[in-house]
Amino acid sequence: MVERTPIFNALCQIVLLLGLAMALLPFAIVIIAATHDLRTVNIVPLPLTPGSHFLDNIAEAWVRADLGRKLFNSVVFAGCVAAGKVILSAMAAFAIVYFRFPGRAAIFWAIFITLMLPLEVRIVPTYSVAANALQPFQAIFDVVGLTGLVERLTGYRIALEWPLLNSYPGLILPLVATATGTFLYRQFYLTIPEELAEAAKMDGSGPLRFFLDMLLPLSRPNMIALFTIMFVWAWNQYLWPLLVTTDPNFGIAVTELKTLIPSEFGLPDWNVAMAGTLLIMLPPLVLVILMQRWFVRGLIASEK
C-alpha cells in the first residue's frame, strides 16, 4: 500500500491541476474567441479576456449554418444510433449467454473480431449497401439464376431497389451494430448467478419475460453508460453523414460546421466559427453531465 504523505499528495494535486489546465485550455480559447468581434479575434496574440459580442456571434452562427434543423437531425441521428446499439447489443449478448446452441462461441468471436473493422475500413461496401439496401438479395437471385428464370417465364426482370441515401434510416441503420456493446453486456450477464435464471424458470418465466423483467433492470447502469458513450460517438461522426446526406435537409450539425469555417479568400470571422462550435458541442456535454453518476457506476460498479 502506498503511504500517503503531504509531499506526495501535493505532488499529485499539482500534476492533476496541470492536466486539468491542459485539457480546459482549448475550451477556454474557444469560449473567449466566441465573445469577440471580427477585428479583436484576429489580433495576435488573442486577448485572454472575454468580449461583449457573444450573443451576436451565436445568432450569426445559428442562422448561417441553419443549426436549428441540423441540431435536430443530430439529436435524432445520435439518439437512434445509441438506442439501437443498446437494444441490439443487449439482445445479442442475451442470446449468446443464455441460449445453448452449436457455435455460439464462434459467433461471439466473429462479432468481436469486427472491432478490427471500423467504419473507415468498410466505408465502400457500406455505402454500396446504403445506396440500395436490397442489393445483396438481388445478387443472390442473380447468382442462383432466379432472376433469369423469372424473366424467361414472365418477361419481367426482378430489380430490387431500396435506396437509403438522404434519409434517416440511411444515416442510422449502418451504424447500429456494435461489438463493443455486445462484449460489455456479455461480460455483465456472465456475472449474474445461474440460480437467478433457474429460479425464474421454476416460477414459469419464459426467456422474454426473464430478459425484460430481470436482466434489463439489473443492467440499467450498463445501458446508460453504453448509451452515453455511443451517443457522443455518433454525435461526432463526420465521414458517414457527409457521404450519405447530399440533401441539406438531412445534414447534421458536425458536418455543417464546415460552412462556418472561413474559406481561403473569405472573411476570417473565426468568432462566428467558435460560437457555432460551442453550440454544437453543448448537447453531448449536457448529456455527459446529467448521466455522469450512472455512467461511472455502469463502468466500475462491481456489485450486481
Buried (B, 14 or more C-beta within 10 A) or exposed (E): EEEEEEEEEEEEEEEEEEEEEEEEEEEEEBBBBBBBBBEBBBEEEBEEEBBEBBEBBBEBBBEBBBBEBBBEBBBBBBBBBBBBBBBBBBEBBBBBBBEEEEEEEEBBEEBBEBEEEEEEEEBEEBBEBBBBBBBEEBEEBEEEEEBEEBEEEEEEEBEBEEEBBBBBEBBBBBBBBBBBBBBBBBEBBEEBEEEBBEEBEEEEBEBEEBBEEBBBEBBEBBBBBBBBBBBBBBBEBEEBBBBBBEEEEBBBBBBBBEBBEEEEEEEEBBBBBBBBBBBBBEBBEEBBEEBEEBBEBBBEEEEE
